[in-house]
Amino acid sequence: MLDDLPTYLQQQIALEGSAGCDVTVLWHHVAACLDVESIEDDYKQYLWPFITATRGLRFGDYQVEKARREVIAQDKKRTKKAKAKDKEPLKLPKSPLTSPLDGPEPWNDLNIVIIADEHLQHRAVAWTHGSQLILSDTTYQILQAVAQKRESGIAQTELCAKFRTSPKAIFHNIKFLAQLGLVQRIPVTYGGSTSHLVVHAQFYPKIQKVVTVDVDQPELGKVSRNEAARYRTHMLKERTSLLLEKAIGQVLPLRDIIIALGFENKPHQDKRYLRRTLNGMGADGFLEYA
């Protein structure tokens, strides 16, 4: 298993995209590769030199890398004419004089971000197409967002919100990616509404065993009732996590959470389902009751 770790980390961190991941996520990936629940500190220290020597991975300072991404994103918004007029090279924030790896116990330092190079990122999402895959910036970013969710997939409605674009634009991009064999669209029904779960093709076989074919529409997949329930719970956890991230350091009354998540006027059984989900998140350590 240890021999497979470098390749596994290259793939998993590449899927995190240009933002990379912190050491918490890194150790989660290591534990998954080694098939253990968690990694003890002594073993982290032992593995750290091997991990930092993995080809294609960069270890940087979180704030510096974030500032770099913002500068690059702003530059991409400029027109070719504006770039031609301004001949000054793009000024990226400089790295600190000291390496983030020089601090005490860097394997536990949350200020360190691990990023895969562009080649690894492209390979992770292009899958069987390899270097031959050429997409527009928007389509490539959508593909990255889908791949980043792995087996969980992402709803088309989520993609609309993430990229602040119309459902029609997302639909056409996903349809194009599906024609290339890079994504699969799964119709799901939950809470009385219908959406499509978009899963990257490399992860689709892992969830395909719970997908059955609708007799009336053989060209479409229909997720089983249990899978639809799991998807609904996953979506609720995602929305709750986003809400709590915006309220870090604050105590939120349960009623405010119910209202913010749109459950105020829902039937009693839906509110009870929400409370069970929150209790589960509390048991898993994602939130804490005061």
C-alpha positions as CSV (number, residue, x, y, z in Angstrom):
1,M,0.0,0.0,0.0
2,L,2.8,2.4,0.9
3,D,4.3,1.9,-2.6
4,D,1.0,3.2,-4.1
5,L,0.9,6.3,-1.9
6,P,2.8,8.8,-4.2
7,T,0.6,8.0,-7.2
8,Y,-2.5,8.0,-5.1
9,L,-1.7,11.4,-3.6
10,Q,-0.8,12.9,-7.0
11,Q,-4.3,11.9,-8.2
12,Q,-6.3,13.0,-5.2
13,I,-4.6,16.3,-4.7
14,A,-4.8,17.0,-8.4
15,L,-8.5,16.6,-8.1
16,E,-8.6,19.4,-5.6
17,G,-7.7,21.8,-8.4
18,S,-5.7,25.0,-8.2
19,A,-6.7,25.7,-4.6
20,G,-5.1,22.5,-3.5
21,C,-5.8,21.2,0.1
22,D,-4.5,21.6,3.6
23,V,-2.8,19.0,5.7
24,T,-6.1,17.8,7.2
25,V,-7.3,16.8,3.8
26,L,-3.9,15.4,3.0
27,W,-3.9,13.0,5.9
28,H,-7.5,12.0,5.1
29,H,-6.2,10.9,1.6
30,V,-3.3,9.1,3.2
31,A,-5.6,7.2,5.6
32,A,-7.9,6.3,2.7
33,C,-4.9,4.9,0.7
34,L,-3.5,2.9,3.6
35,D,-7.1,1.8,4.6
36,V,-6.9,3.0,8.2
37,E,-9.2,5.3,10.1
38,S,-6.6,8.0,11.0
39,I,-2.8,8.6,11.0
40,E,-1.0,9.0,14.3
41,D,1.4,11.9,14.8
42,D,4.5,9.6,14.9
43,Y,3.6,8.0,11.6
44,K,2.8,11.5,10.1
45,Q,6.4,12.5,11.0
46,Y,7.8,9.3,9.4
47,L,5.8,9.7,6.2
48,W,6.3,13.5,5.8
49,P,9.7,13.4,4.0
50,F,8.3,10.9,1.5
51,I,5.2,13.0,0.9
52,T,7.1,16.2,0.4
53,A,9.4,14.5,-2.1
54,T,6.4,13.4,-4.3
55,R,6.9,14.7,-7.8
56,G,4.4,17.3,-9.0
57,L,3.3,18.5,-5.6
58,R,4.0,22.0,-4.3
59,F,3.9,23.0,-0.7
60,G,3.1,26.6,-0.2
61,D,1.8,29.2,2.2
62,Y,-2.0,29.4,2.3
63,Q,-2.3,33.2,2.2
64,V,0.3,33.6,-0.6
65,E,-1.3,30.9,-2.8
66,K,-4.7,32.5,-2.2
67,A,-3.5,35.9,-3.3
68,R,-1.8,34.4,-6.4
69,R,-5.0,32.7,-7.5
70,E,-6.9,36.0,-7.1
71,V,-4.3,37.9,-9.2
72,I,-4.5,35.2,-11.9
73,A,-8.3,35.2,-11.9
74,Q,-8.4,39.0,-12.3
75,D,-5.9,38.8,-15.1
76,K,-8.0,36.3,-17.0
77,K,-10.9,38.7,-16.9
78,R,-8.9,41.3,-18.8
79,T,-9.4,41.5,-22.6
80,K,-6.5,40.7,-25.0
81,K,-6.5,44.4,-26.0
82,A,-5.9,45.5,-22.4
83,K,-3.2,42.9,-21.9
84,A,-1.5,44.1,-25.2
85,K,-1.6,47.7,-24.0
86,D,-0.2,46.9,-20.6
87,K,3.1,45.2,-21.4
88,E,4.2,44.8,-17.8
89,P,4.5,41.1,-16.8
90,L,2.0,39.8,-14.4
91,K,3.1,40.5,-10.8
92,L,2.4,37.6,-8.5
93,P,2.7,37.8,-4.7
94,K,6.1,36.7,-3.6
95,S,6.7,33.7,-1.5
96,P,7.9,34.2,2.1
97,L,11.7,34.1,2.6
98,T,11.3,31.0,4.8
99,S,9.8,27.8,3.5
100,P,6.5,26.8,5.2
101,L,8.1,23.4,5.6
102,D,10.7,24.8,8.0
103,G,8.3,25.4,10.8
104,P,7.8,23.1,13.8
105,E,5.7,20.0,13.0
106,P,4.8,21.1,9.4
107,W,2.8,17.9,9.0
108,N,0.2,19.5,11.3
109,D,0.5,23.1,10.1
110,L,-2.8,24.3,8.7
111,N,-1.1,27.3,7.0
112,I,0.5,24.9,4.5
113,V,-1.4,24.2,1.3
114,I,-0.5,21.3,-1.1
115,I,-1.1,21.9,-4.8
116,A,-0.6,19.6,-7.7
117,D,1.0,21.0,-10.9
118,E,-1.1,21.8,-13.9
119,H,0.0,18.6,-15.7
120,L,-1.3,16.4,-12.9
121,Q,-4.5,18.5,-12.6
122,H,-5.2,18.1,-16.3
123,R,-4.4,14.3,-16.2
124,A,-6.8,13.8,-13.3
125,V,-9.8,15.4,-15.0
126,A,-9.0,14.5,-18.6
127,W,-9.0,10.8,-17.7
128,T,-8.7,8.7,-20.8
129,H,-8.4,11.7,-23.1
130,G,-5.0,12.7,-21.7
131,S,-3.2,15.6,-23.2
132,Q,-5.4,15.5,-26.3
133,L,-8.3,17.0,-24.4
134,I,-8.8,20.7,-25.3
135,L,-11.7,22.6,-23.7
136,S,-12.7,26.2,-23.2
137,D,-11.8,27.7,-19.8
138,T,-15.4,27.6,-18.6
139,T,-16.0,24.0,-19.6
140,Y,-12.7,22.9,-18.1
141,Q,-13.6,24.6,-14.8
142,I,-17.0,22.8,-14.8
143,L,-15.3,19.5,-15.4
144,Q,-12.9,20.2,-12.6
145,A,-15.8,21.0,-10.2
146,V,-17.5,17.8,-11.1
147,A,-14.3,15.7,-10.7
148,Q,-13.6,17.3,-7.3
149,K,-16.8,15.9,-5.9
150,R,-15.7,12.4,-6.8
151,E,-18.3,9.7,-6.1
152,S,-20.7,12.2,-4.5
153,G,-21.2,14.1,-7.7
154,I,-22.7,17.5,-7.9
155,A,-26.1,18.8,-8.9
156,Q,-26.5,20.9,-11.9
157,T,-28.3,23.5,-9.7
158,E,-25.1,23.7,-7.6
159,L,-23.0,24.2,-10.7
160,C,-25.3,27.1,-11.7
161,A,-24.8,28.7,-8.3
162,K,-21.0,28.0,-8.3
163,F,-20.4,29.6,-11.7
164,R,-23.2,32.2,-11.5
165,T,-24.5,31.2,-14.8
166,S,-27.8,30.1,-16.3
167,P,-29.2,26.5,-16.2
168,K,-29.1,26.5,-20.0
169,A,-25.4,27.3,-20.1
170,I,-24.6,24.6,-17.6
171,F,-26.8,22.1,-19.4
172,H,-25.0,22.6,-22.7
173,N,-21.6,22.3,-21.1
174,I,-22.6,19.1,-19.3
175,K,-24.1,17.7,-22.5
176,F,-20.9,18.4,-24.3
177,L,-18.8,16.7,-21.6
178,A,-21.2,13.8,-21.6
179,Q,-20.8,13.4,-25.4
180,L,-17.0,13.2,-24.8
181,G,-17.6,10.4,-22.2
182,L,-16.2,12.5,-19.3
183,V,-19.4,12.8,-17.2
184,Q,-22.6,10.9,-16.5
185,R,-25.9,12.6,-15.7
186,I,-28.2,10.8,-13.3
187,P,-31.8,12.0,-12.8
188,V,-32.6,12.1,-9.1
189,T,-35.8,13.0,-7.3
190,Y,-35.9,14.2,-3.7
191,G,-38.1,16.4,-1.6
192,G,-40.6,16.5,-4.4
193,S,-38.3,18.1,-7.0
194,T,-36.1,16.8,-9.7
195,S,-32.5,17.5,-10.5
196,H,-29.5,15.9,-12.2
197,L,-26.5,14.5,-10.3
198,V,-23.4,15.0,-12.5
199,V,-20.6,12.4,-11.8
200,H,-17.2,12.3,-13.4
201,A,-16.9,9.2,-15.6
202,Q,-14.0,7.8,-13.6
203,F,-16.1,7.6,-10.4
204,Y,-19.4,6.5,-12.1
205,P,-18.6,2.7,-11.9
206,K,-18.3,3.0,-8.1
207,I,-21.9,4.2,-7.8
208,Q,-23.3,2.4,-10.9
209,K,-24.3,-0.7,-8.8
210,V,-27.1,1.4,-7.1
211,V,-28.4,2.8,-10.4
212,T,-31.3,1.0,-12.1
213,V,-32.7,1.5,-15.6
214,D,-36.1,3.0,-16.0
215,V,-38.3,0.7,-18.2
216,D,-40.1,3.7,-19.7
217,Q,-36.9,5.6,-20.4
218,P,-34.2,3.1,-21.0
219,E,-31.7,5.8,-22.1
220,L,-31.8,7.4,-18.6
221,G,-30.6,6.1,-15.3
222,K,-32.9,6.3,-12.2
223,V,-31.4,6.3,-8.8
224,S,-32.9,4.0,-6.2
225,R,-34.9,5.3,-3.3
226,N,-32.0,4.7,-0.8
227,E,-29.5,6.5,-3.1
228,A,-31.9,9.4,-3.5
229,A,-32.1,9.7,0.3
230,R,-28.3,9.6,0.6
231,Y,-28.1,12.3,-2.0
232,R,-30.6,14.5,-0.2
233,T,-28.7,14.1,3.1
234,H,-25.4,14.9,1.3
235,M,-26.9,18.1,-0.2
236,L,-28.3,19.1,3.2
237,K,-24.9,18.6,4.8
238,E,-23.3,20.7,2.1
239,R,-25.7,23.6,2.6
240,T,-25.4,23.4,6.4
241,S,-21.6,23.4,6.2
242,L,-21.7,26.5,3.9
243,L,-24.0,28.2,6.4
244,L,-21.7,27.4,9.4
245,E,-18.6,28.5,7.5
246,K,-20.2,32.0,7.1
247,A,-20.9,32.1,10.9
248,I,-17.6,30.9,12.3
249,G,-17.3,32.0,16.0
250,Q,-21.0,32.6,16.3
251,V,-23.7,30.6,18.1
252,L,-26.6,29.9,15.8
253,P,-30.0,29.1,17.4
254,L,-31.6,26.0,15.9
255,R,-34.6,28.1,14.7
256,D,-32.3,30.4,12.7
257,I,-30.7,27.3,11.0
258,I,-34.2,25.9,10.2
259,I,-35.2,29.3,8.6
260,A,-31.8,29.7,6.7
261,L,-32.1,26.2,5.2
262,G,-35.7,26.8,4.1
263,F,-37.3,24.3,6.5
264,E,-39.5,26.9,8.4
265,N,-42.7,26.0,6.5
266,K,-41.9,22.4,5.8
267,P,-43.9,19.5,7.3
268,H,-43.0,18.2,10.8
269,Q,-41.4,15.1,9.4
270,D,-39.0,17.2,7.3
271,K,-38.0,19.3,10.3
272,R,-37.4,16.1,12.2
273,Y,-35.2,14.8,9.3
274,L,-33.2,18.1,9.5
275,R,-32.7,17.6,13.3
276,R,-31.5,14.0,12.7
277,T,-29.1,15.2,10.1
278,L,-27.7,17.9,12.4
279,N,-27.4,15.4,15.2
280,G,-25.4,13.1,12.9
281,M,-23.1,16.0,11.9
282,G,-22.6,16.7,15.6
283,A,-21.7,13.1,16.3
284,D,-19.2,13.2,13.5
285,G,-17.6,16.3,14.8
286,F,-18.7,18.7,12.0
287,L,-20.6,21.0,14.5
288,E,-20.9,21.4,18.2
289,Y,-24.0,22.1,20.3
290,A,-23.7,24.9,22.9
